[in-house]
Amino acid sequence: MDITQWIDPLVTLAEEAGRIILEIYDTDFEVEQKDDQSPLTKADLASNAHIVAGLANLTADIPVISEEAGLPDFEERRHWDCYWLIDPLDGTKEFVKRNGEFTVNIALIRNHVPVLGVVHVPVKGATYIGCEGLGAERREAGKAPCRITVAAESDSPVRVVGSRSHLGTSLNTFLEILGEYAMHPMGSSLKFCLIAEGRADIYPRLGLTSEWDTAAAQAVVEQAGGQVLELDGNPLSYNRKADILNPHFLVIGAQDHDWLGIAQRST
């Protein structure tokens, strides 16, 4: 299977979804609450419908899991060795706040690993891509694609990226142990992208996320030379259990600190 053939169609699909989102972003949209108390807007649903239809046209034989389309029973999906995993609007809280820090995430999971990921940033018109065997790049309209890599060494002070909407005690403890740092709060999977292009050193996520929140951006980080590790040191993986919640994890750019040791002492 040559997954590189899907890069350009996926970028186009994500960009189209981004334009749909922005059309709604500029209106007086309503905000509903899902059962887990997270927000839901017309933009989430419209983006989801467009991406799911586009993927069906692109690869009718590959199943899709989306945040807004319901989670198939594990007894069915546990047998999938390849599937699409999408978050049609990652960062709905940031969308509602109108701060621009939201993304469209599309990932291909093969044997529990995100091997292809596209993260589109509608407000900036930028798209991050990670594809197994090809590395990672950033694309913007009117510019040549730019290869991206994680930082070779941490900055001083260490550049830490964290969730704008989900800070917590464990993160505060992590920062106390770390010492001198500069915090860069950011919404959605943009945090991963900062690591991938060398603009931040570490993203400790010591709280709950779901697999569709992380998969596409994990592919970008890993193909840029970084790591996304659970606190036991294993790479964050997918579709191994009935629920779709991730364990705590670290997104690592520069590998010149004992990030795992710090995180383990923080929780």
C-alpha positions in Angstrom: 0.0 0.0 0.0 1.5 3.3 -1.1 0.1 5.7 1.4 2.0 8.7 -0.2 -0.7 8.7 -2.9 -3.2 10.0 -0.4 -1.2 13.0 0.9 -2.4 15.6 -1.6 -6.1 14.4 -1.6 -6.0 14.6 2.2 -4.5 18.0 2.3 -7.2 19.2 -0.2 -9.9 17.6 1.9 -8.7 19.2 5.1 -8.4 22.6 3.5 -12.0 22.3 2.2 -13.2 21.4 5.7 -11.2 24.4 7.0 -13.1 26.7 4.7 -16.4 25.2 5.8 -15.4 25.8 9.4 -14.4 29.4 8.7 -17.7 30.2 7.0 -19.4 29.3 10.3 -16.7 30.9 12.4 -17.8 34.3 11.0 -21.4 33.8 12.0 -23.3 34.0 15.3 -23.2 30.2 15.7 -24.9 28.3 18.5 -23.0 26.1 21.0 -24.5 22.8 22.3 -23.2 20.5 25.0 -22.4 16.9 24.4 -22.9 14.2 27.1 -19.3 14.7 28.3 -20.0 18.4 28.6 -17.7 19.3 25.8 -19.0 21.9 23.3 -20.5 21.0 19.9 -21.2 23.5 17.0 -22.5 23.4 13.5 -18.9 23.6 12.4 -17.9 20.3 14.0 -20.8 18.5 12.2 -20.3 20.2 8.8 -16.6 19.5 8.8 -17.3 15.9 9.9 -19.8 15.3 7.1 -17.4 16.7 4.5 -14.4 14.7 5.6 -16.3 11.4 6.0 -17.8 11.7 2.5 -14.4 12.6 1.1 -12.7 9.6 2.7 -15.4 7.3 1.5 -14.7 8.5 -2.1 -11.0 8.2 -1.6 -10.8 4.8 0.1 -14.2 3.2 0.3 -12.7 0.0 1.8 -11.0 1.7 4.7 -13.2 2.3 7.8 -13.4 5.7 9.6 -13.6 6.6 13.2 -14.6 10.2 13.9 -15.2 12.1 17.1 -18.6 13.3 15.7 -19.7 10.0 14.2 -19.9 7.6 17.1 -17.4 4.9 18.2 -17.8 1.5 16.6 -17.9 -1.4 19.0 -14.5 -2.7 20.0 -15.4 -6.2 19.0 -15.7 -4.9 15.4 -12.8 -2.5 15.2 -10.3 -4.6 17.1 -9.9 -6.6 13.9 -9.1 -3.5 11.8 -5.4 -3.3 10.8 -5.9 0.0 8.9 -8.5 2.8 9.4 -8.9 6.5 9.3 -9.1 8.4 12.6 -10.3 12.0 12.4 -11.2 15.0 14.6 -13.1 17.3 12.2 -12.6 20.3 14.5 -10.0 19.8 17.2 -10.2 22.6 19.7 -13.9 23.4 19.7 -13.4 25.4 23.0 -10.9 27.6 21.2 -13.2 27.9 18.2 -16.0 29.1 20.6 -13.5 31.6 22.1 -12.6 32.7 18.6 -8.9 32.7 19.3 -8.0 30.8 16.1 -6.3 27.9 17.9 -8.2 25.0 16.3 -7.4 22.5 13.6 -8.7 19.8 11.3 -7.0 16.4 12.0 -7.0 13.4 9.7 -4.8 10.3 10.4 -4.3 6.9 8.9 -3.7 4.2 11.6 -2.0 1.0 10.6 -1.3 -1.7 13.1 -2.0 0.7 16.0 0.5 3.3 14.7 -0.3 6.7 13.0 1.6 6.4 9.8 0.1 9.4 8.0 -1.2 12.6 9.5 -2.6 15.9 8.2 -3.2 18.8 10.6 -4.8 21.9 9.0 -5.0 25.2 10.7 -7.9 27.1 9.0 -7.2 30.6 10.4 -3.6 30.5 9.3 -4.1 28.6 6.1 -1.2 26.3 7.1 -1.1 22.5 6.9 1.3 20.1 8.7 1.9 16.7 7.2 3.7 13.6 8.5 4.0 10.5 6.4 6.0 7.4 7.2 9.1 7.2 5.1 8.9 10.8 3.8 9.3 12.9 6.9 7.3 16.0 7.9 6.5 19.3 6.2 4.5 22.5 6.5 2.5 23.8 3.5 1.0 27.3 3.1 -0.7 28.8 0.1 1.6 30.6 -2.3 4.7 29.1 -0.7 6.9 26.0 -1.4 6.4 23.1 1.1 8.9 23.5 3.9 10.5 20.4 5.6 10.2 20.6 9.4 12.2 18.9 12.1 12.2 19.0 15.9 14.8 21.0 17.8 18.2 19.3 18.2 18.7 20.9 21.6 16.4 22.4 24.2 16.3 26.2 24.4 17.3 28.0 27.7 14.9 28.4 29.3 13.1 25.2 28.2 10.2 26.0 25.9 7.2 24.1 27.3 3.9 24.0 25.5 0.7 23.3 27.3 -3.1 23.3 26.9 -4.8 26.6 27.1 -8.0 25.0 28.3 -6.7 22.1 30.4 -4.1 23.0 33.0 -3.7 20.9 36.1 -1.8 19.9 39.2 0.4 17.3 37.6 1.6 19.9 35.0 2.4 22.4 37.7 4.4 19.7 39.5 6.2 18.9 36.3 7.1 22.5 35.8 8.4 22.8 39.4 10.7 19.8 38.9 11.8 21.0 35.5 13.1 24.3 36.8 13.6 27.3 34.5 11.1 27.3 31.6 9.1 29.4 29.3 5.4 28.4 29.0 3.6 28.7 25.7 -0.1 28.0 26.2 -1.8 26.8 23.0 -5.0 25.1 22.0 -5.7 21.9 20.0 -3.1 19.8 18.2 -1.1 23.0 17.5 0.9 22.1 20.5 2.3 19.1 18.7 3.0 21.2 15.6 5.1 23.6 17.7 7.2 20.7 18.8 7.4 19.3 15.2 8.8 22.5 13.7 11.3 23.1 16.5 9.5 26.0 18.1 9.0 24.2 21.5 10.9 21.5 23.3 8.4 19.5 25.4 4.6 19.1 25.7 3.7 17.1 28.9 0.1 16.0 28.6 -0.8 14.8 32.1 -4.5 14.8 31.7 -7.2 13.1 29.6 -7.3 13.2 25.8 -8.9 11.0 23.2 -7.2 9.1 20.4 -8.7 11.3 17.7 -7.2 14.4 19.5 -3.6 13.1 19.0 -3.2 10.7 16.1 -2.7 13.1 13.1 -0.3 15.4 15.1 1.6 12.4 16.5 2.4 11.3 12.9 3.7 14.8 12.2 5.9 14.9 15.3 7.3 11.4 14.8 8.1 12.0 11.1 9.8 15.3 12.2 12.1 13.3 14.4 10.3 13.7 17.7 8.6 11.2 20.0 5.2 10.8 21.6 5.6 8.5 24.6 3.4 7.1 27.3 4.9 7.4 30.8 6.1 3.8 30.6 8.3 4.9 27.7 6.3 3.1 25.0 5.0 5.1 22.0 1.4 6.2 22.2 -0.6 3.6 20.3 -4.2 3.2 19.0 -7.2 0.9 19.0 -5.9 -1.5 21.7 -8.9 -1.2 24.1 -12.6 -0.6 24.3 -12.4 3.0 25.3 -10.7 5.6 23.2 -9.0 7.6 26.0 -5.3 8.1 25.9 -3.0 7.6 29.0 -0.8 10.5 30.0 1.9 11.1 27.5 4.8 13.4 26.5 5.5 15.0 23.2 9.2 15.3 23.0 11.3 17.4 20.6 14.8 17.8 21.8 15.9 14.7 23.7 18.5 16.2 26.1 16.5 16.0 29.3 15.1 13.1 31.3 11.5 14.1 30.4 10.1 10.7 31.4 11.7 10.8 34.8 10.3 14.3 35.4 6.8 13.2 34.3 6.9 10.0 36.4 7.7 12.1 39.5 4.9 14.5 38.7 2.0 12.0 38.8 
